[in-house]
């Protein structure tokens, strides 16, 4: 383990600049979304997480329908937009 390494986690709700660094800024350019930062990696709640869950749900429903198993799906997640 490198003692000189620091990992940070930050959440930003709405548009703004959280931290300005020499390498750039940790910012959220969207007023209607939440940005999660893990170091310099940014993940948006609606644009990434909700979208991915919605796509997976649609694909699972499609696969279940292809196998005649629609009635066996136990999870019904809300579909966007959120």
N, C-alpha and C positions, 0 to 999 in steps of 0.2 A: 504494500500500500504506500502510495506517495503522500507524505505528510504535507507537501506544498499544494495539494489539490483541494479546492473547495467546490462543493456542489450546492447550488441554491435552488429553492423552489419558490415560486411566486404565482399569485393569482391576481388578475386584473379584470375588474368588471367595467365594461364600457370603454370608450375611446380614451386614449391617453398614453403618455410615456411614463413608464414605471421607473426605470433606471437608465441613465446615460453612461455608457462605458467607452473607453478608448476604441473598442472594437465595434461599436454601434450602440443602438438603443434597444431595450426590451420594451416594446410598445404593442398596444392593441389599436389597430386602425379602424375597428368597427364599434360603433355605439351600441349595437344590438346584440353583442356577443361577449362571452367570457373567454379570456385567454389564460391558459395555464403555461407556465414556464418551468422547465427543468434545465437549469443552466441556460444555454442560449437556444434551446429547442422550444418552439412555441406550438401549442395545440389549442385549437378553438373548440369550444363546447358545441355550438350549433353547426358550424361549418365542417367540423371533422367528426366528432364523436356521435352526435345525433344522426348525421348523414350516414355514417358507417353502420350504425345499428339499424336504420331504416332500410338500407340496401340489403343487409343480411336477412332482415325479416321478409322482405319481398322475395328474395331468392329461396328461403326456406318454404314459404307458401307455395312458390312455383314448383319446387322439388316435391313437396308433399302432394300437390295436385297431380303431378306426373305419375305418382305411384298410388293414386287413389286414397291418400291418407289425410285429406284436409281435416276430417273430423277428429283426427288424433293429435292435432297441434294443441298443446296445452297453454302456450304463451301467446297472448294477443297484445302486442305493443302498439302504442299510438303512432300513427304515421304523420310526419311533418306536413307542412312547415310549422316550426315552433316559434 
